[in-house]
Amino acid sequence: MTFDGVTIHESAYVDEPCTIGAGTKIWHFSHVLSGTHIGNNCVLGQNVVVGPSVTVGNNVKIQNNVSIYKGVTLEDGVFCGPSCVFTNVNNPRSEINRQSEFRATLVKRGATIGANATIVCGHTLGEYCFIAAGAVVAADVADYALMVGVPAKRIGWMSRAGEKLGNDLICPLDGSKYRLKNDETLECIE
């Protein structure tokens, strides 16, 4: 199987059927399972497993040692740091088959998940949110939220450019402006 404009390392496996967009790179010892759709210009680092039947948007970066299971959807521009974890059931037991209990997890456009963070299934991570390294997310996350700790708590807001916002809610990097709609909702206004 060949994909136009896609780089697949010789040690990686790609099962049929799946789709992989142009400009995507799949590196050492990675495995794309059947029914998976990967967009354009993505990077799957070493030892990444995606699927089965997972959707990965365009311009997504999945760092080394990450598994994206059935039920997880990554929208465009998502960054998954090294060894971050997605669960698929809330109460796993080795002796009990719970595949019928998989819970969907949606990671919206531009979200960043730090190294070794854990995303408990059944939740939505908002657009451009930032999950700190090692955090454990066990609830929905608002757009632009900066989340840290175990369990993860919002300690601030992040801009689309990935900079922490101060009290003025103006990005120090690109000057974009934000406003609070209420205590838990932030929106970009320009």
N, C-alpha and C positions, 0 to 999 in steps of 0.2 A: 504494500500500500504506500502510495506517495501523496504528498500534499504540496501543491505549488507554493513556493516561497516560504516553506517551513523548514526549520532546522531541528532534526531529531537525532540525538546522540546514538551511536550504535549500541549502547548498553540499555537504552530505553525501550519500553514496549508500548505499542499503541494497538488496542483491540478494535476490531470492526464490529459494527459500524460506528463511526464518530466523525465529527467535523472539526477541523483545526484551521483557523484563519491565517492568512499570509502574514509573514513577519514574526510569527511565534517561534520561540526556541524552547525545546524540551531537553533538559540536560541529563547527566549521568544517572542511571539506575531508577529513572522515573517510570511511572506506569499510568497510562490513560486507558480507562476501562470503557467498555461498549456503551453506546447511547449518550456519550458525553459530547457537549458542544463547547469548544474553546474559541474565543474571538480572535481578532487580529492583534498583532504586536504584543503578545503576552510572553512572559518568561516563567518557566517552571524550573526551579533550581534542582539540585541533586536530591534524589530519594523522595520525590513528590509523587503522591498517588491521588488521582482525580477520578471519581466515578464510583459506580456506574451511574449513568443518567444524570449528570451534573451539568449545569450551565455556568460558564465562566465568560464574562463580558470581554470587551476590548481593553487593551493596555493594562492588564492585570499582572501584578508581580507576585509570585508565590515562591518564597524563599525555601531553603533546604529543609527537609524532614517534616513536611506538612502533608496531611491527608485531608482531602475534601470529599466527604461522603455524600451518598445519595440523600437528597433533601436540602443540601446547601446550595444556595445560589449566590454567586458573586457578580455584582453589577460592574459596569465599566470603571476603570481606574482604581480598583481595590488593591491594597498592599497587604500581604500576609507575611509577617515576619518569621524568622527561623523558628521552627519547632512549635509554632502556635497550634492549638488543638481545637477541633470542632467535635462536640459529642453528637450522638444521634438518638439516644434514648436517655431518659432521666434516671432510671433505676436499673442499670444493667446487672445481669447475673449470668455467669458462664453456663449454668445448667438450664437456663430458660431462654428459649428463642423469642426475642422481642422485635424481630424485623418488621412486624406489622404495626409496631408502635413508634417507628421513626417520626421525629418531629422536624418540620421544616425550619430552616434558618435562612434569613435573607440579610445579606450584607449589601447595603446600598452604595451608590456611586461615590467614589473617592474616599471611602473609609480606609483607615489604617489600623491594623492589628499588630501590636508589638510582639517581640520575641517571647516565646513561652507563655503567652496569654492563652486562656481557656475560654471558649465561647460555648455556653451551655445551650443545647438545642431548643428550638421552639421560640426563639426571639428574633427581633429585627434590630440591626445596627443601622442607625441613621446615616444620611449623606454626610460625608466629610467628617464623621466622628473620628476620634483618636483614642484607641485603647492602649494604655501603657503596657510596657513589657511586664509580664508576670501577673497581670490583672485577671480576675475571674468574673466574666460577665454572666449574670444569672437573671437578667431582666432586659426589657427593651431599652435601647439607647437612643437618645434624641439626636437629631441632626446637629453637627458641629460640636457635640459634647466631648470634653476631655475626661476620660474615665481612668481611675487608678484604684488599686487595692484589691483586697479579698474580703468580702465581695466588692466588686467595682462600684465606686461612687463617683458622681460628677464633681470635679473640683474646679472647673472652668470651662472655657469655650475655645475652640480652634478655628482658624480661618481655612478657606479652601486651599490656601497656599501652604498650610501646615504650620502656621505660627500661632502661638498662644495669644489670645486677645486680652488686652487690658480692660480697665473699666470703661474706656472710651469706645470699645468695640470696633476699633479700626485696626486692620491688619498692619503690623509694622513692616512687613515685607512689600506688599503690593498696594497698600492704601485702600483696599476694599472695605466697605462699611457694612455693619450688621446692626440689628436692633432686636431687643427682646420683645416677643409678642406677649409672653407671660413668663412666670418664673422658670418654666421648664422648656420654653420653645424659643429658638433663635432663628432669624432669617437674614439672608444677605440682601441688602437693599441697593447696592451699587458696586 
